[in-house]
Amino acid sequence: MDIGVKRAITTTQIQSNLLKLFFHVFLIPSMLVQKSYQYELILNGEQVRKLKQFCGCCRFVFNRGLEEVKKYYESTGHFLNYAQLTALLPKWKQDADWLKDCHSQVLQQSMKNLSQALMNFSAGRANFPRFKAKGKKDSCRFPQGFKSDQNNSRIYLPKIGWVRYRNSRTIIGTIKNITISTKCGKWYVSIQTEYEQETPVHSGSDIGIDMGIVRFATLSDGRYFEPINAFHSLKGKLAKLQRQLKRKTKGSNNWKKLVAKIGKLHKRI
């Protein structure tokens, strides 16, 4: 083949690829998607102890930060911002050495949560933040320093190490942060990701959905889905536990055990 013909074919291919790239970037709209994945963690005793310690540290600095915010507001009429709150952390670590066992960015994230709560209150979007209680919605967030190993169903948490989880689906996108929380005696990891995808185009094949009581959902093409009525089968057990709870002294160990059982049952329902 002549050299001139080869050059012409190569030039045509380059122009075609550039045209495809231009069409994909400028003519096909795309959107930034944020998605969250939640998995149940598989922990040993040492990992549970460390996670409880991390959650306790986050709760401590949040409550102490809220206390400082109230004092500062009484004297100046303004709230402390995020930079002022994080500047208090070194002094608190000197007073409480056990705070040094927690990852520094986890504590900073707790201050960021407090700062965001104050901003939401100032904007009228939420009530004034309240002090956190032990054992209620315990959680901690890792904004950086984590690693993901999906093939082996594990994640790396700073100052804790590799932690296994029940891998039920593939994580898509770039991981932005990881949040650890506990509910009904079990620990969970929530992984927030971010990725770009093409804006979906309407295909024109509409399907109507009718939500009902006898059937959970009925589609216009004749398909339907039966309801999952867990409450109907467990309401007797729930009523029995609630009657037992009524006869217990509030705050006692037996009362706390029954509250935990009722919480787990509600989770199943």
Solvent accessible surface area in square Angstrom, and as a share of the most:
residue,aa,sasa,rsa
1,M,162,0.72
2,D,95,0.49
3,I,114,0.58
4,G,42,0.41
5,V,71,0.41
6,K,109,0.46
7,R,171,0.62
8,A,57,0.44
9,I,79,0.40
10,T,69,0.40
11,T,68,0.39
12,T,85,0.49
13,Q,106,0.47
14,I,92,0.47
15,Q,111,0.49
16,S,47,0.31
17,N,92,0.47
18,L,108,0.54
19,L,123,0.61
20,K,136,0.58
21,L,106,0.53
22,F,101,0.42
23,F,105,0.44
24,H,96,0.43
25,V,86,0.49
26,F,141,0.59
27,L,104,0.52
28,I,48,0.24
29,P,84,0.53
30,S,68,0.44
31,M,77,0.34
32,L,108,0.54
33,V,30,0.17
34,Q,114,0.51
35,K,77,0.33
36,S,66,0.43
37,Y,3,0.01
38,Q,102,0.46
39,Y,5,0.02
40,E,44,0.20
41,L,11,0.05
42,I,77,0.39
43,L,40,0.20
44,N,86,0.44
45,G,60,0.58
46,E,88,0.39
47,Q,28,0.12
48,V,39,0.23
49,R,126,0.46
50,K,54,0.23
51,L,0,0.00
52,K,125,0.53
53,Q,49,0.22
54,F,2,0.01
55,C,4,0.02
56,G,15,0.15
57,C,1,0.01
58,C,11,0.06
59,R,41,0.15
60,F,64,0.27
61,V,0,0.00
62,F,13,0.05
63,N,35,0.18
64,R,71,0.26
65,G,0,0.00
66,L,0,0.00
67,E,79,0.35
68,E,50,0.23
69,V,0,0.00
70,K,80,0.34
71,K,112,0.47
72,Y,74,0.28
73,Y,106,0.40
74,E,146,0.65
75,S,88,0.57
76,T,65,0.38
77,G,42,0.40
78,H,125,0.56
79,F,57,0.24
80,L,19,0.09
81,N,82,0.42
82,Y,74,0.28
83,A,68,0.52
84,Q,71,0.32
85,L,0,0.00
86,T,28,0.16
87,A,72,0.56
88,L,50,0.25
89,L,9,0.05
90,P,80,0.50
91,K,114,0.48
92,W,6,0.02
93,K,43,0.18
94,Q,130,0.58
95,D,81,0.42
96,A,11,0.08
97,D,96,0.50
98,W,113,0.40
99,L,0,0.00
100,K,106,0.45
101,D,77,0.40
102,C,2,0.01
103,H,33,0.15
104,S,47,0.30
105,Q,51,0.23
106,V,1,0.00
107,L,0,0.00
108,Q,67,0.30
109,Q,17,0.07
110,S,7,0.05
111,M,0,0.00
112,K,97,0.41
113,N,69,0.35
114,L,0,0.00
115,S,13,0.08
116,Q,83,0.37
117,A,26,0.20
118,L,6,0.03
119,M,110,0.49
120,N,36,0.18
121,F,78,0.33
122,S,78,0.50
123,A,58,0.45
124,G,66,0.64
125,R,157,0.57
126,A,52,0.40
127,N,134,0.69
128,F,61,0.26
129,P,16,0.10
130,R,206,0.75
131,F,103,0.43
132,K,96,0.41
133,A,50,0.39
134,K,168,0.71
135,G,62,0.59
136,K,146,0.62
137,K,191,0.81
138,D,24,0.12
139,S,47,0.30
140,C,5,0.03
141,R,87,0.32
142,F,0,0.00
143,P,37,0.23
144,Q,109,0.48
145,G,48,0.46
146,F,37,0.15
147,K,117,0.50
148,S,46,0.30
149,D,27,0.14
150,Q,58,0.26
151,N,148,0.76
152,N,76,0.39
153,S,24,0.16
154,R,73,0.27
155,I,0,0.00
156,Y,64,0.24
157,L,0,0.00
158,P,12,0.07
159,K,107,0.45
160,I,18,0.09
161,G,19,0.18
162,W,93,0.33
163,V,0,0.00
164,R,125,0.46
165,Y,3,0.01
166,R,136,0.49
167,N,61,0.31
168,S,93,0.60
169,R,113,0.41
170,T,96,0.56
171,I,11,0.06
172,I,92,0.47
173,G,41,0.39
174,T,88,0.51
175,I,35,0.18
176,K,92,0.39
177,N,24,0.12
178,I,0,0.00
179,T,24,0.14
180,I,0,0.00
181,S,30,0.20
182,T,37,0.21
183,K,123,0.52
184,C,33,0.20
185,G,66,0.64
186,K,102,0.43
187,W,21,0.07
188,Y,28,0.11
189,V,0,0.00
190,S,27,0.17
191,I,0,0.00
192,Q,54,0.24
193,T,0,0.00
194,E,39,0.17
195,Y,45,0.17
196,E,122,0.55
197,Q,72,0.32
198,E,89,0.40
199,T,52,0.30
200,P,98,0.62
201,V,136,0.78
202,H,140,0.62
203,S,100,0.64
204,G,50,0.48
205,S,88,0.57
206,D,110,0.57
207,I,89,0.45
208,G,40,0.38
209,I,113,0.57
210,D,95,0.49
211,M,116,0.52
212,G,47,0.45
213,I,167,0.85
214,V,130,0.75
215,R,97,0.35
216,F,112,0.47
217,A,6,0.05
218,T,42,0.24
219,L,20,0.10
220,S,84,0.54
221,D,82,0.43
222,G,55,0.52
223,R,134,0.49
224,Y,99,0.38
225,F,108,0.45
226,E,108,0.49
227,P,56,0.35
228,I,166,0.85
229,N,93,0.48
230,A,24,0.19
231,F,102,0.43
232,H,119,0.53
233,S,87,0.56
234,L,24,0.12
235,K,98,0.41
236,G,50,0.48
237,K,108,0.46
238,L,13,0.06
239,A,38,0.29
240,K,112,0.47
241,L,19,0.09
242,Q,83,0.37
243,R,139,0.51
244,Q,51,0.23
245,L,41,0.20
246,K,181,0.77
247,R,180,0.66
248,K,83,0.35
249,T,102,0.59
250,K,165,0.70
251,G,43,0.41
252,S,40,0.26
253,N,111,0.57
254,N,82,0.42
255,W,59,0.21
256,K,116,0.49
257,K,131,0.55
258,L,14,0.07
259,V,63,0.36
260,A,52,0.40
261,K,114,0.48
262,I,17,0.09
263,G,26,0.25
264,K,100,0.43
265,L,6,0.03
266,H,95,0.42
267,K,95,0.40
268,R,152,0.56
269,I,67,0.34
